[in-house]
Amino acid sequence: MTYDWRGWREAAETALYGNEGFYRRPEGPAGHFRTSVHASPLFAAAVARLLAGTARELGTDTVDLVDVGAGRGELLTGVLAALRAGTAPGLSVRAYAVEIAPRPPGLDPDIEWSAELPKGVRGLLFANEWLDNVPTEVAEADADGVARHVLVRGADGTERLGDPVTGEDARWLSRWWPLTRPGDRAEIGRPRDEAWARAVASLTAGTAVAVDYAHVRTSRPPFGTLTGFRGGREVPPVPDGSCDLTSHVALDACAAAVAGGVEAELLDQRTALRELGVSGERPPLALASRDPAGYVRALASAGEAAELTARGGLGDFGWLRQRVRPGLRP
């Protein structure tokens, strides 16, 4: 690994997606951290219900489902299993996994695997913990309050300040994350805005959903959120390919980047999943005497639902929902 100084965006791009990058490892993301998809099949079942609702809105029984940043296909596998178990009888689904890693062995043959977004999608585009891994530049205000690029050394993560932020990045900071005090930091989310706008543009009609650790302009963290994960633990962010590199997403900026009057809604995962029938309420105690096995199953399901919707945990994830009406393309 070179000791050259680079901006965080270039360094993270190589560390995550280069030939020997973190996201090309055979164990996949699930080998290092646990998302809502891995926490419980209830999450995939909720997405299946969202897909069925999208199909009803479109007035069709044939619908597309696109998983952006698909990992090893866990979400699509779970959604298809829920549909086959009777979530939406009669619904025909074309499933697309968008992921740079090779197709995993044994994946359901009904899932199409590609590194590129499909075009002309009618249905649901879902991106769970994708945007936080779209690399960004990092900026920090110097002693005079001037926002400067943060440079990083790939081998050990040592940082130093570089040139002042200018051009489109400076305009993004001014609008979405102004740095006002020396030492304040920000992740410049413009590449994520552009990535999300491209994803939504692949829809001709339907709904696009981004789910991620998130913040909005009124509550940006003063020192940013860049961090690393490896083996289930948070570690210092070193762009050497040994760990995940992630930072929270300015979902309000992503929403505004989609042109064409596309409707946008920001909510937390707790609210979104409850709308889709996921509740952490315990089953009635009377069920224990009437149906002991059913009570145990219901209790386990309630525990999983509680984890998915917990305050201070997965329930605080942000959901950005954007609906593309037929005939209205961003």
N, C-alpha and C positions, 0 to 999 in steps of 0.2 A: 504494500500500500504506500502510495506516495505521500510525502510531507508537504506537498504544494498547498497553498492557501486557495480556497475556492468559496464561492457563495454557497449558502446552505441548499439552495434549490438544485444546483448541479451536483453537489456532493451527495445529497440524499437520493437523487435520481439514479446515480451509479450504484450506491450502496443497497438500494431496494430492488432495482430492476435491471441492473447490469448483468453481464453473463454469469457472474458468480454472486448475484445479489440475493438478499434475504428472501424475497418472494419467489425465487426460483428453486428454493430448497425443496426436497421431496416431502418433508413432513408437513409443509403448508402452514398457513397461519394458525390452525388449530393446535399445532405442536407447541405454540408459544403463548397464546392467550385465548380467552374464552369469550365469544361474542354471544348475543342473544340467541343466535341460531344454535349454538352448541349448548346453551343453558337448558333449553327445553323444546320439545316438538310442538309445544303450544304456540311458539312464535311462527313457525312455518304454517301451522293451521290457520293462524290469524291472517297471514299473507294470502293463503288460499281463499279465505273469505273475502279479503279485499279484492283479489283477482275476480272472483265471482261477481262481486258488486260492480266492478268496472265493466265486466261483460254485459251485465244488465243495463247499465247506463248507455252502453254502445248499442244495445239491442241486438246482440249476436250470441251465438253459442259456440263460436270459434274465436279464440282470443290468443294474443301473444303474451308471453311472460319473459322479460329480460332481466337477468341478474347481473349487475355490473360490479366487477370485483368479486367474482364468484368463489374465490378460494379453491376448494376442491369439489364444488358442486353440492355442498351440504344443504343449502337453502332450497335449491330447486328439487333435490331429492325428497326433502321433507314436504314441500308443497305438492308434488305429484303424488306422494303417498297419501296425503290428506284428501286430495281430490278423489283418488281411487277408493278411499275408504268411505266416500259418500258425501263429502262436503258440498260438492256441486254436481249432482247427477246430470249427465248429458253434456257437460261442458268439454269441448275439445281444445286442447292447449298445445301451442307451439312454444317450446321452452328453449331459451338461448342463454348460455353461460358466456360472459365476456370476461376473459382472464388471460394474462400473458403467460402463465405457467402452462406446461403441456397438459393435455387431457389426462385425467387420472384413470388408471385401469379399473375396469368393472363398473364404470359410470353407466347409469341408465341410458340405453341407446336412443331414447326419445329426446335426450338433451343434446342440442347442437352446441359445439364448443368452438369459440373463436376469440382471437385477440382484438377484433374490431366490433363496433356496434353494428347490429343489423339495421337496415333502413326500412322505412315504411311500416313501422310497428303500429299495430292497433291493439292496445291492451294496457298492461302494467309494466313499467320499468322501475325496478327496485334496486337501490344501491345502499347496502348495509355496511357501514364502516368502510366505505371506499374513499370518500373525499378527504378524510383525515390523512390518507396515505398519498395524496397528490402533493408532491414536494413544492414548497414555497421558499422564497427568500425570507430571511429574518432581518428585521431592522431594529436598531437601538439608538436612542437619543444620546448624543455625546454631552460633554460638560456644558456646551453652549445651547443645548436643546435642538441641535441639528440631527435629523434622522439619517443614520448611516447604515449601509449594508454590514451585516455581521459575516465575517469570513471564518472558516473553520478548517482545521487541519485534520485530514481524513484518518490518520493513524491513531490519534488519541483524543479527538474532539476539542482540542484547545481552540479558543476563539480570539479574534481581535477585530477591531472596527476597520472598515474599508471606506470607500468613497461615499459621499452623500447620495441618498436615494433621489432619483430624478424621474422625469417622464411619467409614463402611465402608472408606475408603481407609486410615485409620489402622490399622484392624483388619487389613487386608491386609498392610500393612508389618510390623506386629508378628508376624504368622504367617510371612510368606514372605521378607521382606527388611528386617530390623531395622537401623536406622541408629544406630550406637553412638558414632561419633566426629565432631567438627565437620568439615564439609567432605565427609563421605560423601554419596553420591547414589544414587538408585534410580529406576527407571521403575516406576510403580505399575501392575502388570499386570492389575488387576481387569477393565478393559474387554475384555482378551484372553480372560480366563477365561470371561466371559459370552458373547463371540462364539463361542468354541469349543464351549461347552455348547449353544448354539443350533444350531450346525452338526451336532453329534452327535445332537441331538434330532430332526433331519430323517430319521435312519435308523430304519426299523422293524426291520431286520436287516442285518448285514454288518460292515464294518470302516471305521473312520475313521482317517486318517493325517494328522498335521501334521508338516511338515519345515521346519526353520528353524535359523538361528543360535540357540543356546540355552545356558542354564545352569540349575543346580539350587541349592537352598538352601545346600548345603555349599560352594559355589564361586561365590557372587555376586561380580561385579566391584565393587570398593569405590567407584568413581566413575561407575558406570553405563556404558552403551554407546551412547548417542544420537549419531548421526552423519548425514552427508549423502552422497549419491552423485550425480554428474552426469557424463555422457560417459565412463563407465568409470573415473572417479577418485573417491576419497574427498574430500569437501569439508566445510567447516564447516556445521553444521546451521542453516540460515536458513529460516524458514517463510514464504518469499515466493513459493512455487510454482515456483521455478527448479530444484529438486533433489528427489531422493528423501529422505525422512526415515525412518530406521529405527533400531531398537534390538533387541538380543537378547531372546529370549522365555524367560520362566520356565515351561518346559514342565511341570515338576512341579506347579505351581499350576494350570495348565490341566487337567491330568489329574484333579486332585482336585475341580475344579469340576463335573465331569460326575457327576450323581447316578444312583442306581438300580443300583448294584453293577456297573457296566460295567467289564470287565477293562481294565487299562492296562499298557502296556509301554513303557519308555524305553530307547532304544539309539542308537548313533551310525550315521551313514549307511554307514560302512565295513562294519559288521556287517550292516545291513539289506540292502544291495545284494549282498553276498556270499551271503546266504541266498537271494537271488533270481537267482543265477547270474552276477553281474557280478564278474569277477576281473581283476586287473591283471597276471596272470602272462604272461610272454613265451611265444610258441609255441616248440615244440622246434626247434632249429636244423636237424635232419634234414629238416624240412618244406621248408626253403629249396631244397634240391637236388631234392626229389621234386615240389614244386609251388611254384615261385617266386612266382607271382601270389597263390596262396593264403596263402603266408607273409607277403607284404607286407600283405594284407588283415588277417590275424590280428595282425600286429604293430601296425597302426594301431588296431585294436580294443582291443588290450591297453593302448596308450597312452591311449586315451580312458577305459578302465575305471580305469586308474591315477589319472587326474585326478579322477574321480568319487569315488574311495575314498582319496585322499591324506590323510595326517596333516598337520595344519596348514592344510588347505584344505577342499575340499568334503566329504571323508570325515569331518570333525569335526562336521558338521551333526547336530543332534538329530532323531530320529524318535520321535514319540509315536504308538503304535498302540493303538486302543481298539476292542474287539469288542463289538458289540451282538447278543445272541442273539435268535432269533425269540421274540416274545412278551414280551421284556424291553426296555422303552423307557425311556430316561432322562427 
